[in-house]
Amino acid sequence: MNAVPTSAVPTAIPVAGQPAAPTSAPLRRGELPTVNSVLEPRWVRAVLIAIALIFLTLFLFVPLVSVFAEAFKKGWQAYIDAIVEDDALSAIKLTLLTAVIAVPLNLVFGVAASWCIAKFEFRGKSILLTLIDLPFSVSPVISGLIYVLMFGAQGWLGPWLQEHDIKILFAVPGIVLATIFVTFPFVARELIPLMQSQGSEEEEAAIVLGASGWDTFRRVTLPNIKWGLLYGVILCNARAMGEFGAVSVVSGHIRGETNTVPLQVEILYNEYNFSAAFAVASLLALLALVTLALKSFIAWRLNESVADDTALRSTEH
């Protein structure tokens, strides 16, 4: 039986008295196919949009507006005084220091892990992927307690640390370690699927042409992953600055020394100093807004980059 060419089979047969089937317009670069909205009645679309707007208003816009309203409730001067207070400045400095240490380390780990997983096949690959996802499945409080069991006075390494006068818990090193643990999946989890979709043909071609490993990474791999890398770094930084659970366990809540911004907000709120608590919390809210804006921009550029790569590969084939 001879096979009939696909091009010879009609896709649709017009029937008399019936309108012709609508043809879909060609997709523009970076545009994803969507379901034809004509298939849904207008009232269904209106109800779905209303539900989404009500949800966003109640759970996003109203809390966000209330934070800034409470922060400026006593006036601009009270807001500034709450921000420049000694304990608040110490919390801001410690939060920035923690992020400055944790984010670059997670950047190096994320690039190395994603390169290893996406470009090579080896035993234990699935175990490595599971370990990368571990902070997503473990409560931050539990991760903080693990550090207490390891480095506390009664922990596994506690007596040795005390003997050598090394302080990890209730100090900056413990806060940095806890922050690194809860944030290290973000960069890797953004880069792994991106590198897997891109393949390794360009790297192999560069190596065949005589490029070294570092030159291949710098001139081939890094330009292809730069937007995904920035996307992961922004998410990692936002989580590092806003982490509460793990840091709360290992910090000791020493005022002016081991309190980060989220812990300072908790202390001020527990002391019924609501205006100062919301003033400091507004810094985290501003960070969230900036992160959202950067995240949206980089996601758009990432989609554009993927669309360009797809178009280039299709023309090559």
Buried (B, 14 or more C-beta within 10 A) or exposed (E): EEEEEEEEEEEEEEEEEEEEEEEEEEEEEBEEEEEEEEEEEEEEEEEEEEEEEEEEEEEEEEEBEEBBEBBBEBEEEBBEBBBEBEBBEBBBEBBBBBBEBBBEBBBEBBBEBBBBBBBEEEEEEEEBBEEBEEBEEBEBEEBBBBBBEBBBEEBEEBEEBEEEEEEBBBBBBBBBBBBBBBBBBBBBBBBBEBBEEBEBEBBEEBBEEEBEEEEBBEEBBEEBBBBBBBBBBBBBBBBBBBBBBBBBBBBBBEEEBBBBBBBBBBBBBEEEBBBBBBBBBBBBBEBBEEBEEBBEBBEEBBBEBBBEBEEEEEEEE
